[in-house]
Amino acid sequence: MTRRLTGFQPTGRLHLGNLLGAMLPLVDDQASTESIAMIADLHAMTMDHDPSQVRSATLEVAAVLLAAGVDPDRTPIIANSQVPEHTELHYLLECVAGFGEAARMIQFKEKSAGDRPVRLSLLTYPVLMAADILVHDAGQVPVGDDQNQHLELARALATRFNGRYGETFTVPDGVRPESAARIMDLADPTRKMSKSTPSAAGRIGLLDPPELIRKTISRAVTDTVGVVRDDPQNQPGVSNLLGILRACTGKEPGDFTSYGALKAEVTDAVEALLAPIRTRYAELADDPAYIRQILAEGKARVRPRAQATVRRTRAAIGLLD
């Protein structure tokens, strides 16, 4: 069975796009796929951060994953900072990575172009991302269009290492689960819903209260055409709302006589999906010790394989046992 690694960053609040694009496909596939859910808290170190907020956000992401239906008995939930092999393999992979290929990564190019100083970890964290994947012998990684560059670096490093030092790593493939939905920003439907967008006007947070969800959807950008139809090129806002409705209900949308009627039905569908997640999350959030236990159990399950990968890598590259 092919192993699949799905990663989540504990920066910003998780939103509807994360749920429909990554979490629910993970839940749907966990019965038939050997999966790992990884919270990439080490990635938060690449920028200024509040240490207490990183810890609380890591626990929040773990709780949301559980609330969304991730079964820890089937799918280990881990924080990459708690598995030391991630950082050890990170350095070993840096020994086969080039400065130029790291510097070409889009986040480093964009953030280093300004006058503000950037951390060295911002340059090297794509190699850490490669280590996150390769340390678990993951054959599949769900990726969006904005993550292809990082996956290609992981594939390049694995192939290069294998070529120089012998077969050591599984070369991962990028996959897009059939059930994954691409959810666009409600305020700007030409770009993907994102945690990093400065304005929250176009995002639906997974823990948002019903009144905020209703307000956000009611203000969603549409157009002046006045006809509800699925036409992403000419009516991206309306098409995005139809896509959200389809993803939330699992059914093809019916006919609508107005944008208001469409938004009302989308609101009901989103609330029906998120209400039980909020309820379960509230229960889990009251028991942080349980969340920490789940992370500890996930670490215990995945670490033997990670240790084996690092031992194999150390031997191949010429280090002593």
Secondary structure, 3 states (H helix, E strand, C coil): CCEEEEEECCCCCCEHHHHHHHHHHHHHHCCCCEEEEEECHHHHHHCCCCHHHHHHHHHHHHHHHHHHCCCCCCCCEEEHHHCCHHHHHHHHHHCCCCHHHHHCCHHHHHHHCCCCCCCHHHHHHHHHHHHHHHCCCCCEEECCHHHHHHHHHHHHHHHHHHHHHCCCCCCCEEECCCCCCCCECCCCCCCECCCCCCCCCCCCECCCCHHHHHHHHHCCCCCCCCCCCCCCCCCHHHHHHHHHHHHHHCCCCCCCCCHHHHHHHHHHHHHHHHHHHHHHHHHHHCCHHHHHHHHHHHHHHHHHHHHHHHHHHHHHHCCCC
